Amino acid sequence: MESHEGDLRSEIKDDAMVRAIQDDYRQVELGPATRALLDFAVKMTTRPTEMRRDDVAALRDAGFADADILDAAHTIGYFNYANRVMDALGIEPEPDMRYRPQESFT
């Protein structure tokens, strides 16, 4: 999440919420569609062999169209691939990608 913190901040605009999402999104009050997508991403990342049709059905139930689900799976898969390659090569995020408090958004 470090390298995309700026994107998260631009969407959320609340330092405490950004930090809470980074720490554990499951402890943050999020909409059902966001929660379903994050759950899908975590499972696809950490337990890909356990993915089932029910995981896709949960996204449909949350309001995602099949094209959105396909886009999400491709994006999640690509970042998993890229992160594994960078980890294998010992590539560290740039220093400015690390969490640091920003000016308040209020």
C-alpha positions as CSV (number, residue, x, y, z in Angstrom):
1,M,0.0,0.0,0.0
2,E,3.0,2.3,0.5
3,S,3.5,3.1,-3.2
4,H,-0.2,4.0,-3.6
5,E,-0.7,6.0,-0.4
6,G,-1.0,9.2,-2.4
7,D,-3.9,7.8,-4.4
8,L,-5.6,6.6,-1.2
9,R,-5.1,10.0,0.4
10,S,-6.6,11.8,-2.7
11,E,-9.7,9.7,-2.3
12,I,-10.1,9.6,1.5
13,K,-8.8,13.1,2.5
14,D,-8.5,12.1,6.1
15,D,-5.2,11.1,7.7
16,A,-6.7,9.0,10.5
17,M,-8.9,7.1,8.1
18,V,-6.0,6.5,5.7
19,R,-3.8,5.1,8.5
20,A,-6.7,3.0,9.8
21,I,-7.2,1.5,6.3
22,Q,-3.5,0.8,6.0
23,D,-3.4,-0.8,9.5
24,D,-6.5,-3.0,9.0
25,Y,-9.3,-2.1,6.6
26,R,-11.6,-4.6,8.3
27,Q,-11.7,-2.4,11.4
28,V,-12.9,0.7,9.4
29,E,-16.5,1.5,8.4
30,L,-16.5,1.1,4.7
31,G,-19.3,0.7,2.2
32,P,-20.3,-2.9,1.3
33,A,-18.9,-2.7,-2.2
34,T,-15.5,-1.4,-1.0
35,R,-15.4,-4.1,1.7
36,A,-16.3,-6.8,-0.8
37,L,-13.6,-5.7,-3.2
38,L,-11.0,-5.5,-0.5
39,D,-11.9,-8.9,0.8
40,F,-11.7,-10.3,-2.8
41,A,-8.3,-8.7,-3.2
42,V,-6.9,-10.0,0.0
43,K,-8.1,-13.5,-0.7
44,M,-6.8,-13.5,-4.3
45,T,-3.4,-12.2,-2.9
46,T,-3.0,-14.5,0.1
47,R,-5.0,-17.6,-0.8
48,P,-5.5,-17.7,-4.5
49,T,-6.0,-21.5,-4.7
50,E,-9.1,-21.0,-2.4
51,M,-10.9,-18.7,-4.8
52,R,-14.3,-20.0,-5.7
53,R,-17.3,-18.9,-7.7
54,D,-18.8,-17.6,-4.5
55,D,-16.1,-14.9,-4.3
56,V,-17.1,-13.6,-7.7
57,A,-20.8,-13.9,-6.7
58,A,-20.1,-11.7,-3.6
59,L,-18.8,-9.0,-5.9
60,R,-21.8,-9.2,-8.1
61,D,-24.1,-9.0,-5.0
62,A,-22.2,-5.9,-4.0
63,G,-23.1,-4.3,-7.4
64,F,-20.1,-5.0,-9.5
65,A,-20.6,-5.9,-13.2
66,D,-18.7,-8.8,-14.7
67,A,-16.4,-6.4,-16.6
68,D,-15.6,-4.6,-13.3
69,I,-14.8,-7.9,-11.7
70,L,-12.5,-8.9,-14.6
71,D,-10.7,-5.6,-14.4
72,A,-10.3,-6.0,-10.6
73,A,-8.9,-9.5,-11.0
74,H,-6.5,-8.4,-13.7
75,T,-5.3,-5.4,-11.6
76,I,-4.9,-7.4,-8.4
77,G,-3.1,-10.1,-10.3
78,Y,-0.8,-7.7,-12.0
79,F,0.2,-6.0,-8.8
80,N,0.7,-9.3,-7.1
81,Y,3.1,-10.3,-9.9
82,A,4.9,-7.0,-9.9
83,N,5.3,-7.0,-6.1
84,R,6.7,-10.5,-6.2
85,V,9.2,-9.6,-8.8
86,M,10.3,-6.6,-6.9
87,D,10.5,-8.6,-3.7
88,A,12.6,-11.3,-5.4
89,L,15.0,-8.7,-6.7
90,G,15.2,-6.9,-3.3
91,I,13.8,-3.7,-4.7
92,E,12.7,-1.3,-1.9
93,P,10.0,1.3,-2.3
94,E,11.3,4.8,-3.0
95,P,11.7,6.8,0.3
96,D,8.9,9.2,-0.7
97,M,6.6,6.2,-1.0
98,R,6.8,5.5,2.7
99,Y,4.0,6.6,5.1
100,R,4.5,10.0,6.4
101,P,1.9,12.4,7.9
102,Q,0.5,14.9,5.5
103,E,-1.1,18.3,6.0
104,S,-4.6,18.0,7.3
105,F,-7.3,17.8,4.6
106,T,-9.8,19.7,6.7
